[in-house]
Structures are given as structure tokens and as C-alpha cells.
Amino acid sequence: MQGVLSGFAVIAVVIAVGYVLGRGGHLGEHGREVLTKLAFHVASPALLFTMLAQADLSVVFSSRLLVTAMSTAAAAGVFVAVGVVRRWGVGRTTIGALCSSYVNSGNLGIPIAVYVLGDASLVAPVLLFQLIGVTPVALTILDLSGEDAKGPLWRRLLTPLRNPIAVASLAGVVVSASGLRIPDPVLDPLTLIGNMSVPAVLLAFGISLCGSTMPGRGPDRFPVLLSVTLKSVGQPAAAWALAAGVFGLHGAQLLDVVVTSALPAAQNLFTYASSYGVGERLARDSILLSTMAAVPVLVVIAAVLG
């Protein structure tokens, strides 16, 4: 259980630093907005490009990916269905669906994969699927549903090409698929810039907690609790049922897919919500509560299937 506890400890410390910075006003009135824009427009695109440019895309074609894709679709689909019935709006429903199914495969998934599963590469299919498939689709929906979603159809269809995260992900996939090697003088600065992404996201998240009410209260209570339940219980349960019942996985392979599906909602979802000005409290509370719930959930899964 060392991997689970150490991974959460690292995240908690950085968020706590952000909270202290926010309480003291050390970054000024617009500190959170600056960090969010830095992560969304600069650091995260650099991180995604460098990771995908050096990734082995063969991991995409695996049964584990199918389990990941289907369990993700199941959790997100339930939230979308409820959101449509309750008329939560396209943007808010999209953020909630992401919080219900988009796992923290980077800064938390990697250490857990190393210490719990014994192999960091096991999180790669989840990471690639989210970066290549889920992120561009979700951000395109947010782009097209926003206030600026006007103009000719051809321009709206080209929306993903104006999104820095989508463009960087696509460029990384192209480089990896082509087999090109990026020269170190080009790759090293991008890697250095990309290393700012996770700290910036966590610090901005910590600052956002200043002056906020207890999570899971207020007008977003029901969508928050729904997303947390789907993320912490629904998605890993769906992954277990699909892996064991449909694809016949067992032992270490079954543990791998269930553990990765039980990871909490990713912190960068708060960056997306903040950047588009929609569902910010929903994202913040869902991430915080699912991160807290993931500790006992992962311990139980490791004890039962390990």
C-alpha cells in the first residue's frame, strides 16, 4: 500500500502549498488564473507532446484499452443521461461526465502503477486513450457549446485545431507514429516546460480552496455526489465486470485494469473547467472528494484482487 499512500501524500502536499499561497495572497489577486492559463496554454501542451511523441502506440491495441474505453463510456454515459434529464446544460454536463470517468493517470497513476502494480507502463493505455480520444472530444464539445461558438460551420468544425492541448496531443501522436526522433536541443526545453504542468495545476487547485465552502454542498451537491459515486464505485465496478466477464481477464491483468479505473478524477479537469468558465465548483469538489475516496477504494481492490 506504500504506492497508494505516497502518491496521495505528494498530491496533498502540493495542494496544501497552493492553499497557503492563496490564503496569504502571495501570488496576487489573479494568481490562480495565471497558473491555470500557464498550464492550459503552455505547460500541459508541452507535457502531452513530449509524452506522446515518445510513447509506444502499440499499447493502444489491447484488451485493456477496450475495458478502459467501455468502462469510461459507461460512467460518463450515466452522468450525461442524468444531466440531460435534469437539464444541467452542455458545458456543465460535459465537465461532470469527465469527473465521473477521467482518471488521474499521470501524477497519481504512475506512482501507483509502480508501487502497487509493479510496472509504470501499465498506465500507458489509459493515458493514451484519454489524451488521444477523450480530451479532444470533450474540449471540442466545450468549445462548440461556449459563448464563442458562432460563425460558419467550417470554422466550428476546425475548432479542435485551435485548442493547444488537442493540437499538442495530435502532434505527439504523429511524431510517434512516424518514428521520428526529436533532437535533444528541441526536446529538452519542451520537457522542462512540460514539467511545470502538474505543479501548476495542483497549486491552482489549492488556491481555489481558499474561502470555499465544504465540498458536496450547495446547488452542485447532487451532480458532485453523482460524479464521485460513478468515479469511485461505478467505473471500477464496470471495469471489473467487463474484464472478468467479457474479456476473461484474471490475476494480475484483472487487478491492473480495475486499479487504474479506480483512480480519482484528474486535477487537470479543474483547469479545463476554469479555462472555459463552466462547472468550476463541480470539478473542484468532485476531484477533491474522489481523491479522498480513492484511498480506501484502492486499498480494498488491492486486498481483494491482489
Sequence and secondary structure as in RCSB ss.txt:
>XXXX:A:sequence
MQGVLSGFAVIAVVIAVGYVLGRGGHLGEHGREVLTKLAFHVASPALLFTMLAQADLSVVFSSRLLVTAMSTAAA
AGVFVAVGVVRRWGVGRTTIGALCSSYVNSGNLGIPIAVYVLGDASLVAPVLLFQLIGVTPVALTILDLSGEDAK
GPLWRRLLTPLRNPIAVASLAGVVVSASGLRIPDPVLDPLTLIGNMSVPAVLLAFGISLCGSTMPGRGPDRFPVL
LSVTLKSVGQPAAAWALAAGVFGLHGAQLLDVVVTSALPAAQNLFTYASSYGVGERLARDSILLSTMAAVPVLVV
IAAVLG
>XXXX:A:secstr
 HHHHHHHHHHHHHHHHHHHHHHHTTT TTHHHHHHHHIIIIIHHHHHHHHHHTS GGGGSSHHHHHHHHHHHHH
HHHHHHHHHHHT  HHHHHHHHHHHH B TTTTHHHHIIIIIS GGGGHHHHHHIIIIIHHHHHHHHHHHSTT  
S HHHHHTGGGG HHHHHHHHHHHHHHHT    HHHHHHHHHHHTTHHHHHHHHHHHHTTT   TT GGGHHHHH
HHHHIIIIIHHHHHHHIIIIIS   THHHHHHHHHHTS B THHHHHHHHHTSSHHHHHHHHHHHHHHHHHHHHH
HHHHH 
